[in-house]
């Protein structure tokens, strides 16, 4: 016998030798940060290490020969029990296949942990089939993941896709966002008669109606692979890589408003009408703002001109500049308006408008 070998720790009182026959059983007993227990085919606990005591609050004596379902209720994130027929432990016993997953574990004093649990089949010297379970408390990490998901979901409601993606990029990169010149099509939309509407209705109705309208616009922009750069009161500014995508978004918005206004009229509410302007050209894209709040946005004459073009459109009309018209595919749906004076422009600008016949989206 090797005199220098450390003595094997005694088996914990109240538990049989089943799990003590697992290799490294003595080491498993003393692990403080990982819970380890063993369960027989009839659901009885036969091994309970120090980590299990610390994490669950139950001592080895309390766990001795307890039914695991009564001691530690286990559920998935949908609330389905993982104990009993077709449960996590039962599947391991039947198939002999190890598995790992995150589960919700009820512990002492009616508290619940999120644990990363691994199960594997073991056999005692008497050939009794059992399952060894290793688990680690990941509640804090899981709470942080859920909190981050909530932050991300809320952030998406208040910033554009481009800003959100740039924020994600910066979170894993130390490089600053460099200003750049890009070629894009800008869509500007404005609600007709908003000032009068706001004066005639209570704040709740105004905000509800605006949110309905902006929701329609935001969905259409996303469907057409655009990016809502910002909401400006009753106006929407969106950016697209392709002029045809911007035009499809404008047509989707207009089509959706037809159905929206039918519902409004059934409720005795006035229809909502919009003006839309499109312009294409070179934009400056970069981060602007303060130390505490920044926005990734586009700016330049193309943006200003898109807003001016929108202001010239009539209710439910779509206007575009020559630059956009030259790049769209369905020119037959547009008619020239002529050269129009725009605020801030020294020369009149040629504009085009969508003909009354609605094209296919």
C-alpha positions as CSV (number, residue, x, y, z in Angstrom):
1,X,0.0,0.0,0.0
2,X,1.3,3.4,-0.9
3,X,1.9,5.3,2.4
4,X,2.1,8.6,0.6
5,X,-1.3,8.4,-1.1
6,X,-3.9,10.6,0.5
7,X,-6.7,8.7,2.3
8,X,-10.0,8.5,0.4
9,X,-12.6,10.7,2.0
10,X,-15.3,8.8,3.8
11,X,-18.6,8.3,2.0
12,X,-21.2,10.9,3.1
13,X,-23.4,9.7,5.8
14,X,-26.9,8.5,4.9
15,X,-26.0,7.8,1.2
16,X,-25.1,4.4,-0.2
17,X,-22.0,3.5,-2.1
18,X,-23.5,3.7,-5.5
19,X,-22.0,7.0,-6.6
20,X,-19.0,6.4,-4.5
21,X,-18.1,3.8,-7.1
22,X,-18.0,6.4,-9.8
23,X,-14.4,7.2,-10.7
24,X,-13.1,10.2,-8.8
25,X,-16.0,9.9,-6.4
26,X,-14.0,11.4,-3.6
27,X,-13.0,14.4,-5.6
28,X,-16.6,15.0,-6.7
29,X,-17.7,15.0,-3.1
30,X,-15.5,18.0,-2.2
31,X,-16.2,20.2,-5.3
32,X,-17.8,23.4,-3.9
33,X,-18.7,25.2,-7.1
34,X,-20.3,22.3,-9.0
35,X,-23.3,20.4,-7.7
36,X,-23.1,16.6,-8.2
37,X,-25.8,14.1,-7.3
38,X,-26.8,10.6,-8.4
39,X,-30.3,9.3,-8.8
40,X,-31.4,5.7,-9.2
41,X,-33.9,4.4,-11.8
42,X,-36.7,4.8,-9.2
43,X,-35.8,8.5,-8.7
44,X,-34.0,8.2,-5.3
45,X,-31.0,10.3,-4.5
46,X,-27.9,8.2,-3.7
47,X,-25.1,10.8,-3.8
48,X,-25.0,14.4,-2.9
49,X,-21.8,16.4,-2.9
50,X,-20.7,19.6,-1.1
51,X,-21.5,21.7,-4.2
52,X,-25.0,20.4,-4.2
53,X,-25.4,21.3,-0.5
54,X,-24.2,24.9,-1.1
55,X,-26.2,25.5,-4.3
56,X,-29.5,24.0,-3.2
57,X,-29.4,24.6,0.6
58,X,-30.2,20.9,1.3
59,X,-27.6,18.9,3.3
60,X,-26.5,15.4,2.3
61,X,-28.6,14.1,5.2
62,X,-31.7,15.9,3.9
63,X,-31.1,14.6,0.4
64,X,-30.5,10.9,1.5
65,X,-33.0,8.6,-0.2
66,X,-35.2,11.5,-1.1
67,X,-37.3,11.5,-4.3
68,X,-35.6,13.9,-6.7
69,X,-38.8,15.3,-8.0
70,X,-39.9,16.3,-4.5
71,X,-36.5,17.6,-3.5
72,X,-35.5,19.5,-6.6
73,X,-38.3,20.3,-9.1
74,X,-36.7,20.6,-12.5
75,X,-38.4,22.4,-15.4
76,X,-37.5,23.7,-18.8
77,X,-38.0,27.4,-19.7
78,X,-41.6,26.7,-20.8
79,X,-42.5,25.3,-17.4
80,X,-42.5,21.6,-18.5
81,X,-41.4,19.2,-15.8
82,X,-38.1,17.3,-16.6
83,X,-38.8,14.7,-13.9
84,X,-40.6,11.5,-14.5
85,X,-41.7,9.9,-17.8
86,X,-39.9,11.3,-20.8
87,X,-38.0,13.7,-18.5
88,X,-34.3,14.6,-18.8
89,X,-33.2,12.0,-16.2
90,X,-35.5,9.2,-17.5
91,X,-34.3,9.7,-21.1
92,X,-30.7,9.3,-19.9
93,X,-31.6,6.1,-18.1
94,X,-33.5,4.6,-21.1
95,X,-31.1,5.7,-23.9
96,X,-27.8,5.7,-22.0
97,X,-27.0,9.0,-23.8
98,X,-25.4,11.9,-21.9
99,X,-26.9,15.4,-22.5
100,X,-26.5,19.0,-21.3
101,X,-29.0,21.8,-21.2
102,X,-30.0,24.8,-19.1
103,X,-32.9,24.1,-16.8
104,X,-34.9,25.8,-14.0
105,X,-34.2,24.2,-10.6
106,X,-36.4,24.7,-7.5
107,X,-34.3,24.7,-4.4
108,X,-34.8,25.2,-0.7
109,X,-36.9,28.1,0.6
110,X,-38.9,28.0,-2.7
111,X,-36.2,29.8,-4.7
112,X,-35.4,29.0,-8.3
113,X,-32.0,28.8,-10.0
114,X,-31.1,28.6,-13.6
115,X,-28.5,25.9,-13.9
116,X,-26.4,24.3,-16.6
117,X,-27.0,20.6,-16.1
118,X,-25.2,17.6,-17.5
119,X,-26.5,14.1,-17.1
120,X,-24.8,10.8,-17.8
121,X,-25.6,7.2,-17.0
122,X,-23.6,5.3,-14.4
123,X,-23.7,1.7,-13.0
124,X,-23.1,0.6,-9.5
125,X,-21.0,-2.4,-8.6
126,X,-24.4,-4.2,-8.1
127,X,-25.3,-3.3,-11.7
128,X,-28.0,-0.9,-10.6
129,X,-28.6,1.7,-13.3
130,X,-28.4,5.3,-12.2
131,X,-27.9,8.8,-13.5
132,X,-25.1,11.2,-12.4
133,X,-26.0,14.8,-12.6
134,X,-23.5,17.7,-12.7
135,X,-24.9,21.2,-12.4
136,X,-23.6,24.8,-12.1
137,X,-25.6,27.9,-11.1
138,X,-25.8,30.2,-14.2
139,X,-28.6,32.4,-12.8
140,X,-26.6,35.6,-12.8
141,X,-25.3,35.0,-16.4
142,X,-28.8,34.1,-17.6
143,X,-30.3,37.2,-15.9
144,X,-27.6,39.3,-17.7
145,X,-28.4,37.6,-21.0
146,X,-32.1,38.3,-20.5
147,X,-31.5,41.8,-19.4
148,X,-29.3,42.4,-22.5
149,X,-32.0,41.0,-24.8
150,X,-34.5,43.3,-23.2
151,X,-32.1,46.3,-23.6
152,X,-31.5,45.3,-27.3
153,X,-35.2,44.9,-28.0
154,X,-36.0,48.3,-26.5
155,X,-33.0,49.9,-28.2
156,X,-34.3,48.8,-31.6
157,X,-37.5,50.7,-30.9
158,X,-35.6,54.0,-30.5
159,X,-32.7,53.8,-32.9
160,X,-32.4,52.9,-36.6
161,X,-31.1,49.5,-37.8
162,X,-27.8,51.1,-38.9
163,X,-27.3,52.7,-35.5
164,X,-28.1,49.5,-33.7
165,X,-25.8,47.4,-35.9
166,X,-23.0,50.0,-35.4
167,X,-23.5,49.9,-31.7
168,X,-23.2,46.1,-31.7
169,X,-20.0,46.5,-33.8
170,X,-18.5,49.0,-31.5
171,X,-19.3,46.9,-28.5
172,X,-16.8,44.3,-29.8
173,X,-14.4,46.6,-31.6
174,X,-12.3,49.5,-30.3
175,X,-12.3,51.2,-33.6
176,X,-14.2,54.5,-34.0
177,X,-16.9,54.9,-36.6
178,X,-15.3,56.8,-39.5
179,X,-17.4,59.3,-41.4
180,X,-17.9,58.3,-45.0
181,X,-19.6,59.2,-48.3
182,X,-22.2,56.7,-49.5
183,X,-24.7,56.6,-52.4
184,X,-28.3,56.1,-51.2
185,X,-31.9,57.0,-51.8
186,X,-33.7,58.9,-49.1
187,X,-37.5,58.6,-48.6
188,X,-39.2,61.5,-46.7
189,X,-42.8,61.1,-45.6
190,X,-45.0,63.6,-43.9
191,X,-48.6,63.4,-42.6
192,X,-50.9,65.8,-44.3
193,X,-52.6,68.4,-42.0
194,X,-51.0,67.1,-38.8
195,X,-51.0,70.5,-37.0
196,X,-54.8,70.8,-37.5
197,X,-55.3,67.2,-36.5
198,X,-53.3,67.7,-33.3
199,X,-55.4,70.8,-32.4
200,X,-58.7,68.9,-32.8
201,X,-57.8,65.8,-30.8
202,X,-56.7,64.9,-27.3
203,X,-53.0,63.9,-26.8
204,X,-53.9,60.2,-26.4
205,X,-55.6,60.1,-29.8
206,X,-52.7,62.1,-31.5
207,X,-50.0,59.8,-30.1
208,X,-52.0,56.6,-30.9
209,X,-52.6,57.7,-34.5
210,X,-49.0,58.7,-35.0
211,X,-47.8,55.4,-33.7
212,X,-50.2,53.6,-36.0
213,X,-48.9,55.6,-39.0
214,X,-45.2,55.3,-38.0
215,X,-45.7,51.5,-37.4
216,X,-47.0,51.1,-41.0
217,X,-44.1,53.1,-42.3
218,X,-41.5,51.2,-40.3
219,X,-42.8,47.8,-41.3
220,X,-42.8,48.8,-45.0
221,X,-39.2,50.2,-44.8
222,X,-38.0,47.0,-43.1
223,X,-39.8,44.8,-45.7
224,X,-38.0,46.6,-48.4
225,X,-34.5,46.4,-46.8
226,X,-34.4,50.0,-45.8
227,X,-33.4,51.7,-42.6
228,X,-35.6,54.2,-40.7
229,X,-33.0,56.9,-40.0
230,X,-35.3,58.9,-37.7
231,X,-38.9,59.8,-36.8
232,X,-39.3,63.6,-36.8
233,X,-42.7,64.3,-35.2
234,X,-45.2,63.3,-37.9
235,X,-42.4,62.7,-40.5
236,X,-40.3,59.7,-41.4
237,X,-36.9,59.7,-42.9
238,X,-35.7,56.4,-44.3
239,X,-32.6,55.4,-46.3
240,X,-32.3,52.7,-49.0
241,X,-29.4,51.3,-51.0
242,X,-31.5,51.0,-54.2
243,X,-34.1,53.5,-55.6
244,X,-36.4,50.7,-56.5
245,X,-36.5,49.5,-52.9
246,X,-37.4,53.0,-51.8
247,X,-40.2,53.1,-54.3
248,X,-41.5,49.7,-53.2
249,X,-41.6,51.0,-49.6
250,X,-43.5,54.1,-50.7
251,X,-46.1,52.0,-52.6
252,X,-46.4,49.6,-49.7
253,X,-47.1,52.5,-47.3
254,X,-49.7,53.9,-49.6
255,X,-51.4,50.6,-50.1
256,X,-51.4,49.9,-46.3
257,X,-53.0,53.3,-45.6
258,X,-55.9,52.3,-47.9
259,X,-56.8,49.4,-45.6
260,X,-55.9,51.5,-42.5
261,X,-58.3,54.3,-43.5
262,X,-61.1,51.9,-44.2
263,X,-60.9,50.8,-40.6
264,X,-60.7,54.4,-39.4
265,X,-63.8,55.3,-41.4
266,X,-65.8,52.4,-39.9
267,X,-65.0,53.9,-36.5
268,X,-66.1,57.4,-37.6
269,X,-62.5,58.7,-37.8
270,X,-61.1,60.8,-40.6
271,X,-58.6,59.2,-43.0
272,X,-54.9,59.7,-42.6
273,X,-53.1,61.0,-45.7
274,X,-49.4,61.4,-46.4
275,X,-46.9,63.0,-48.8
276,X,-43.8,61.1,-49.9
277,X,-40.7,62.4,-51.6
278,X,-37.7,60.5,-52.9
279,X,-34.2,61.6,-53.8
280,X,-31.0,59.8,-54.7
281,X,-27.3,60.8,-54.4
282,X,-24.2,61.1,-52.3
283,X,-24.7,61.3,-48.5
284,X,-22.4,61.8,-45.6
285,X,-22.8,59.1,-43.0
286,X,-21.3,59.4,-39.5
287,X,-21.8,59.6,-35.8
288,X,-23.2,62.9,-34.4
289,X,-24.3,63.9,-30.9
290,X,-22.9,64.3,-27.4
291,X,-20.7,62.2,-25.2
292,X,-23.8,60.7,-23.7
293,X,-26.0,60.2,-26.7
294,X,-24.9,59.6,-30.2
295,X,-26.7,58.8,-33.5
296,X,-25.5,57.2,-36.6
297,X,-27.2,59.2,-39.4
298,X,-26.9,60.6,-42.9
299,X,-26.8,64.2,-43.9
300,X,-26.3,66.5,-46.8
301,X,-28.0,68.2,-49.7
302,X,-29.7,64.9,-50.8
303,X,-31.5,64.7,-47.5
304,X,-32.6,68.3,-47.5
305,X,-33.8,68.0,-51.1
306,X,-35.8,64.9,-50.4
307,X,-37.6,66.8,-47.6
308,X,-38.3,69.7,-50.0
309,X,-39.6,67.3,-52.7
310,X,-42.0,65.8,-50.2
311,X,-43.4,69.2,-49.3
312,X,-44.3,69.7,-53.0
313,X,-46.3,66.5,-53.3
314,X,-50.1,66.6,-52.8
315,X,-52.0,64.3,-50.4
316,X,-51.2,60.6,-51.1
317,X,-48.8,61.6,-53.9
318,X,-45.3,60.3,-54.4
319,X,-42.8,62.7,-55.9
320,X,-39.2,62.0,-56.9
321,X,-36.2,63.9,-58.3
322,X,-34.5,63.3,-61.7
323,X,-31.7,61.4,-60.0
324,X,-34.2,58.9,-58.6
325,X,-36.3,58.7,-61.7
326,X,-33.2,57.9,-63.8
327,X,-32.5,54.8,-61.7
328,X,-35.9,53.2,-61.2
329,X,-37.2,50.4,-63.4
330,X,-40.8,51.3,-63.9
331,X,-40.6,54.8,-65.4
332,X,-44.0,54.3,-67.2
333,X,-45.8,54.8,-63.9
334,X,-44.4,58.3,-63.5
335,X,-45.2,61.6,-65.2
336,X,-43.1,64.8,-65.3
337,X,-44.2,67.6,-63.0
338,X,-41.9,70.1,-64.6
339,X,-39.1,72.2,-63.1
340,X,-40.1,73.2,-59.6
341,X,-38.6,75.8,-57.3
342,X,-37.4,74.3,-54.0
343,X,-36.4,76.2,-50.9
344,X,-32.6,76.5,-50.8
345,X,-32.0,75.7,-54.4
346,X,-30.8,78.4,-56.8
347,X,-32.3,76.7,-59.8
348,X,-35.6,74.9,-60.3
349,X,-35.4,71.2,-60.0
350,X,-37.2,68.7,-62.4
351,X,-39.6,66.5,-60.5
352,X,-41.7,63.4,-61.3
353,X,-44.9,62.2,-59.7
354,X,-46.6,58.8,-59.6
355,X,-49.5,58.6,-62.0
356,X,-53.0,58.0,-60.4
357,X,-53.0,54.3,-61.5
358,X,-51.4,52.2,-58.7
359,X,-48.7,49.9,-60.0
360,X,-48.1,46.4,-58.6
361,X,-46.0,46.4,-55.5
